[in-house]
Amino acid sequence: MNLSAVDLNLLVVFDALHATRNVTAAAQRLHRAQPSVSNALSRLRSLFGDELFVRSVGGMQPTELARDLAPLVTQVLEQVRHALTLGVPFDPATAGDRCMTIAASDYADIVLVPHLLALMRRQAPGVDLRVVALERGAIYHQLDDGEVDVAIGGHLQPPKRMLQELLFSEEFVCIADRSNPRLAGKRMTLKRYLELPHALFVPSNDGSRRGVVDSRLDGLGTGLRRRVAATFAHVVALPFAVRGTDLVATMAEKVARQFPMEQLGIWPLPKELGPLRFDVDMVYSPRTRNEAAAIWLRDCLREASEGLRRA
């Protein structure tokens, strides 16, 4: 195929049609007239020798070829956009029609993202922020493909091609209901910690009932085990789980302090376990190293994190 004879704007139409599954909606998204998009679809069908999108009750459904093409077209368009932004000045105060995407863990959603968003709203009210879930199995491909500008989370182990930077460190604490009769006015000794039933945040869906604490217990000696009475897929569930129950949970201190303290008590970990910490990093692709908007976003993350370090 002679590339010089191909109108690359057709790929923009393909991308919009794949996202909306509707000619009218695609036209609105592209700020074009509907006949123009219909004509572009006809040209796309001729170019690829395939229907690409077939009308159905639920909208225009992509053919097998269109499904295979979609991620490739998205990647090509992102690379073109990236090439066009290299060397282009970025003024946050006047920037508009721009959306930055970060992938964040539950922890980062609660602790860091609100501070980041406040900074962005002050500095760049015309720039939008999209926060997506941090999928550890896919995140580095998403960074490579430009689907995500930066990833934020703990326990990240990126491949060597990625750039990684420490934002701040976090410490684990114990939380429980203040009225828990087994804890009221008492220290959290290791014996008491092991006797209490535990609520555990498990980010994976593999049925695990172990966390970093259990690995630390393994290193202290045989026979040291805690009973995990309940597991949860989201860290924000832990304070609600311990409230009004006999459960105790181990969680990040900065998350625990986001919740009303009237009923929630916070204890240091038993000295045999602590201090137990983890680093919160940001990871990004080298392709955005010199992109002005991405540099600004990373600077905002550093500034937001500095405030958390001082707190």
N, C-alpha and C positions, 0 to 999 in steps of 0.2 A: 504493500500500500504506500502510495506517495503521500507523505505527511504534509507536504506543502499544499496539497489539494484538499486537505481536510480542515473544516471550520471547527476550531477547538471550542468555540462557544456551544457547540452541540453537546459537549461533555457537561457543561454547566446545566443545560436543560435536562440531560439524563439524570444528573444528580438530584435536581429538584423533583423530577417525576418519581424517582425511586423513594425519595423522602416523603412525598405527599400522596402518591398513588392516585393523583387526580390532576387533569390538565388545567382546570380552572385554578385550583389551589397553587399549582406550580407557576402559572402565569402571574398570580398575585405575589407570590414569593419573589419572583424575578422582576416584578414591576414591568411586565410585558403584556401585550394583548393576547387573548386566548388563541386567535388564529395563528399568531406567530409561533406559539408553543406547539400547536398542532402540526404546523408545517415543519418545525424542527424535529418532531417525533417521526414524521414521514421520512425525513432525510436520514435520521438515525436508523430506522428500519432498513432503508436501502443500503446504508453504509455497512451494517453488520449482517444483512441478509437474514433477519430474524424479527419477529413481531415485538420482542422486548417487553411490552406491557400489553396485557390482554384484559379487556373489560369484563368485570364480574359484578355480582351484587355488592360485594364489599369494597369496590373500587378497582382500579387497574392493578392487576397482579403481575409481578415480574415473571418472565420466563426463566428457565434454568440458566440460559446464557446471561440474562440481565442480572441474576443473582450472583453469578461468577464475576461479572464486570464491575458490580457496585463498589466493592472495596478497592479495586484497582483505580477506578475513576476518582474516588474520594482521595486516595493517596496522591494521584497526579495533580488534582486541583489544589491540594494543600501545599504541595511542593512548588507549584506556580505562584500561589499567594506568598509563600515564604520568600521565593526569589524576588518578587516585586517589592517586598518590605525591607530587604537588605539595603542598608545605607540610607533608608528613608527616616528622617527625624521623627521622633514621637513626643508629642506634647500632651501629657495626661490631661491638662486642664481643658484642652480644646478637642481632644480625641473623641470620636463618635463612631457609631456603626462598627464597634469592635467588641468581641466577646472572648474573654480569657477563660480557659478551662483548667481546673485543677482536680486531681483525684485525691480524695482524703479519706483517711480511716475514720471510724466513729469518734475516736479520741480527738483527732484534729478538727472534725466538724464542731465539736463542743468547745474545745479549748482555744484553738487558734483562728479558725475561720471567722468568727464574729469580729475579732480585732482586725483581721485582714480586710473584711468587708467595710468596716468603719473607715479605714484608711483610704480604700478605693473610692468610697462615696465622697470623701472630702477632696481627694486629689483629682479624680477622674469621673465625674458624675455621668459622663456619656459612655463609659465603658461598662459592659455587662460582665457578670461573673457567673459561670456555670460550674457547679460542684457535683462531681460524680463519685460513685462508690469506688474505693480503691480495691480493684480485683487483682490480687497478687499474681495470679496465673497469667494475666493479660497485660498488666500495666506497662511493661517495658516495650512490648510491641506497640501499644497505644502511644507511647512517647516517641518511638521511632517513626510512626506513621503520622504524627502531628495531631492525633485525636485529643491529646492531653498536653498542656503546656508544662505542668510540673506536678509531681506526686509528693504527698506529704504523709508521713506516718512513722511508726516505730518498727523496729526489727526488720528494716528493709535491707535486702542483700542484692543490690543491682549488679548486672554484668559489668565487666570492665569498660565497655563502650560508653556507659552512662556517667554523668557527673553527679556527685553526691556531696552534700554539705550539711553539717550539723547545725540545727536551729537552736535547740536547747535540750536539757535533760530533765527527766521526770522521775519522781520517787513514788513507790507504792506505799499505801497505808491500809489499815484495817478499818472497816466501817461496820456499825451495828446500830440497832435501835438503842437510844439512850436509856430506855427503861428495861433493857434486857437484864434480868435479875442475876445472871451469871457474870455480868460485866460491870454493873453499876458501882462506881467508885473503886474499881480494881484495875490493876495493870494487865496488859495483854501478854501474859507469860506464854512460853511455848507450850506448856502443858495445857493451859486453858484454851489456847488457839487450836490445838489438836482435838480437844474434847468437844468443841462447838461444831454444829453442822454448818456447811459452807454453801454459799451461792457463788457460781463461777461463770464468768464471761468466756465463751468459747467461739472465736471468730470463724473457725472452720465448721463444716457440716459433716464431719466424719465420725461423729459419735464420741469424740474424745471427752474425758472427764479430768484432764490434767492441764496444768498451767505452769508458769515459771516457778511458782512456789513449790510444786511437787518435785521439780528437778532439783531445787535447792534442798528440799527435805531428803532426797535420795543421797545427797552428798554429806548429810549430817550423820547418817548411820542407818542401820537396818531397823525395820519396825516402826519408823516414824511415818505415819500416814494420817491424812485428814479425811473426813467423810464429806464428799461433795453431794449435797442433798438436792441441789437444783442447778441446772445449767441454762444459760441464756445466750441468744445470738447477738444481742446488742448490749453494749456496756452501760447504757443509760437505764437498763432494767434493774441493775444491782441495788441502787439506793431504795427503790420501791419494793424490792424483794425482801430487804432486811427490815424495812419499816413495819413495826407491829408483829414481828416474828422473832424466833430465837436464832435466826441465821446470822452469820457473819460473812463479810466478803472482803477480798483483797482487791484494791483498784488504785488507779492513778490519783494522786492527791488533788491535782488541779481539776479533775472531773468531779471528785467527791465534794469539793468546796463550791461547786456550782449549784448545789441543792440546798434548800432551807435546812438550817441547822437545829431547829427546835426539837425534832425527833431523832436526828441523825448524829451519832457520836463518831468521832474519829480517833483512832489509837495508832501509835507507832507500831510497826511490826515487832514481834519478839526479837530481842537482840541477836538471837541465834540465826535468824533469817535475814536481818537487815544489816546495812542498807541495801535495798533491792531497787535498782533503777533501770531505766531504758532511755535511749536517745531518740529524739524526734528529728528526722532528717527531711530535707527536700532533695528530690532526684529529678534531673532533667536531661534532655538529649543534647549532645554537642551541637546539633544543627541549630539550636536556639541560642547558642552562646553569645552571638553578636547581634541578635535581633532586638531592636530598641524596646519594643513593647514587652517582650519576655524579660529583658533586663530590669525594666521598671517593676514588673510583677514580682520578680525575685527580691528586689530591693524592698518592696512593701512587706513581703514575708519576713525578711530580716528585721525590719523595723518593728513589726508586730511581735516577733519572737523576743526582741530585746526588752520590750515592755513586760513580757511574761517572765523573763529571767530576773528582772528587778523586783517583781511582785513578791 
